Amino acid sequence: MGALLGEPLNEVIFVMDYFQVGFNGPRLTCLTAGRVELPSGERFVFPEAGSRDALCGLIEAVLAQVEDDDETLRLIFSDGRALAIPLDDESRVGPEAAMFHVGDQPIVVW
């Protein structure tokens, strides 16, 4: 995902009980209860109230950093907001927590 640094998030797609975020082609599918974290400390957890608006509010935000500590995949944007995807076993509803798709390259699965 490091190749996406400096790229703006340009789409958010809601699919029943999960969502996807896209960066002009590459797409991250989030299968756990992802959350938008604001610099103020406020959090919006999908699919709770306000989370869809917070996710859509990330459109045009520029990706500045990606952190993956085996518990959380965190996309940090240049304005200080972050999209955090839980990777721990307790957060999963299936075997995967997230998948990253880039064209015809192999899918990265967490």
MIMINU-777953 format. One record per residue (C-alpha): x, y, z; residue in three letters. Coordinates in nm, 4 decimals, always signed. Each point is the difference from the previous one (the first is absolute). Layout:
N
<<X; Y; Z>; ALA>
...
//
This chain:
110
<<+0.0000; +0.0000; +0.0000>; MET>
<<+0.3015; +0.2265; +0.0224>; GLY>
<<-0.0367; +0.0818; -0.3700>; ALA>
<<-0.3193; +0.1869; +0.0895>; LEU>
<<+0.1749; +0.2561; +0.2191>; LEU>
<<-0.0840; +0.3460; -0.1314>; GLY>
<<-0.3128; -0.1281; -0.1769>; GLU>
<<-0.3474; +0.1320; +0.0830>; PRO>
<<-0.2759; -0.2340; +0.1070>; LEU>
<<-0.2570; +0.0417; -0.2757>; ASN>
<<-0.2816; -0.2439; +0.0731>; GLU>
<<-0.1872; -0.1678; +0.2814>; VAL>
<<-0.2276; -0.2929; -0.0836>; ILE>
<<-0.2470; -0.1514; +0.2465>; PHE>
<<-0.0901; -0.3671; -0.0580>; VAL>
<<-0.2511; -0.1351; +0.2529>; MET>
<<+0.2152; -0.0676; +0.3108>; ASP>
<<+0.3404; +0.1197; -0.1209>; TYR>
<<+0.1538; +0.2871; -0.1946>; PHE>
<<+0.2760; +0.0731; -0.2480>; GLN>
<<+0.2200; +0.3048; -0.0503>; VAL>
<<+0.1685; +0.0719; -0.3305>; GLY>
<<+0.3037; +0.1947; -0.1173>; PHE>
<<-0.0461; +0.0503; -0.3770>; ASN>
<<-0.0098; -0.3738; -0.0649>; GLY>
<<+0.1600; -0.1760; +0.2972>; PRO>
<<-0.2677; -0.0961; +0.2509>; ARG>
<<+0.0015; -0.1049; +0.3655>; LEU>
<<-0.2895; -0.2219; +0.1090>; THR>
<<-0.0696; +0.0352; +0.3730>; CYS>
<<-0.1787; -0.3026; +0.1465>; LEU>
<<+0.0271; +0.0876; +0.3697>; THR>
<<-0.1538; +0.2977; +0.1809>; ALA>
<<+0.2322; +0.2685; -0.1374>; GLY>
<<+0.0052; +0.3376; +0.1652>; ARG>
<<+0.0814; +0.3562; -0.0951>; VAL>
<<+0.2174; +0.1638; +0.2649>; GLU>
<<+0.0112; +0.3786; +0.0219>; LEU>
<<+0.2942; +0.1996; +0.1445>; PRO>
<<-0.2363; +0.1090; +0.2805>; SER>
<<-0.0265; -0.3629; +0.1161>; GLY>
<<-0.3539; -0.0442; -0.1290>; GLU>
<<-0.0667; -0.3347; -0.1724>; ARG>
<<-0.2684; -0.1194; -0.2386>; PHE>
<<-0.0309; -0.3807; -0.0162>; VAL>
<<-0.1664; -0.1606; -0.3018>; PHE>
<<-0.2966; -0.0656; -0.0213>; PRO>
<<-0.0986; +0.2192; +0.2954>; GLU>
<<-0.1734; +0.3361; -0.0429>; ALA>
<<+0.2222; +0.2648; -0.1581>; GLY>
<<+0.2553; -0.2499; -0.1319>; SER>
<<-0.1156; +0.0149; -0.3617>; ARG>
<<+0.0222; +0.3797; -0.0032>; ASP>
<<+0.3447; -0.0162; +0.1643>; ALA>
<<+0.1195; -0.2510; -0.2609>; LEU>
<<-0.1348; +0.2104; -0.2877>; CYS>
<<+0.1680; +0.3011; +0.1605>; GLY>
<<+0.3353; -0.1679; -0.0703>; LEU>
<<-0.0530; +0.0403; -0.3749>; ILE>
<<+0.2820; +0.2209; -0.1359>; GLU>
<<+0.2100; -0.0551; +0.3155>; ALA>
<<+0.3625; -0.0727; -0.0938>; VAL>
<<+0.1593; -0.3157; +0.1399>; LEU>
<<+0.3120; +0.0907; +0.1993>; ALA>
<<+0.0888; -0.3170; +0.1912>; GLN>
<<-0.0986; -0.3668; +0.0351>; VAL>
<<+0.0513; -0.1920; +0.3250>; GLU>
<<-0.0554; -0.3740; +0.0465>; ASP>
<<+0.0720; -0.1409; +0.3458>; ASP>
<<-0.1833; -0.3347; -0.0415>; ASP>
<<-0.2877; +0.1324; +0.2157>; GLU>
<<-0.1024; +0.2979; -0.2148>; THR>
<<+0.0591; +0.1191; -0.3541>; LEU>
<<+0.0003; +0.3804; +0.0191>; ARG>
<<-0.0103; +0.2371; -0.2963>; LEU>
<<+0.1042; +0.3455; +0.1201>; ILE>
<<-0.0859; +0.2990; -0.2140>; PHE>
<<+0.1888; +0.3281; -0.0303>; SER>
<<-0.2619; +0.1890; +0.2029>; ASP>
<<+0.0417; -0.2319; +0.3000>; GLY>
<<-0.3127; -0.2097; -0.0515>; ARG>
<<+0.0438; -0.3764; -0.0166>; ALA>
<<-0.1882; -0.3042; -0.1206>; LEU>
<<+0.0666; -0.2900; +0.2373>; ALA>
<<-0.0878; -0.3577; -0.0944>; ILE>
<<+0.0084; -0.2526; +0.2870>; PRO>
<<+0.1975; -0.3138; -0.0903>; LEU>
<<-0.0283; -0.1918; +0.3286>; ASP>
<<-0.1850; -0.3327; +0.0100>; ASP>
<<-0.2811; +0.1314; +0.2218>; GLU>
<<-0.0933; +0.2666; -0.2571>; SER>
<<-0.0327; -0.2427; -0.2898>; ARG>
<<-0.3273; -0.1488; -0.1201>; VAL>
<<+0.1848; -0.2269; -0.2447>; GLY>
<<+0.3577; -0.0988; -0.0755>; PRO>
<<+0.0938; +0.3361; -0.1568>; GLU>
<<+0.0037; +0.3460; +0.1588>; ALA>
<<+0.0950; +0.1965; -0.3126>; ALA>
<<+0.1100; -0.0469; -0.3604>; MET>
<<+0.2001; +0.2331; -0.2221>; PHE>
<<-0.0572; -0.0202; -0.3776>; HIS>
<<+0.2246; +0.1617; -0.2635>; VAL>
<<-0.0930; -0.0815; -0.3588>; GLY>
<<+0.1085; -0.3492; -0.0984>; ASP>
<<+0.2585; -0.0336; +0.2781>; GLN>
<<-0.0505; -0.2611; +0.2739>; PRO>
<<-0.2433; +0.1101; +0.2704>; ILE>
<<+0.1589; +0.0799; +0.3386>; VAL>
<<-0.2058; -0.1509; +0.2834>; VAL>
<<+0.0174; +0.0713; +0.3733>; TRP>
//
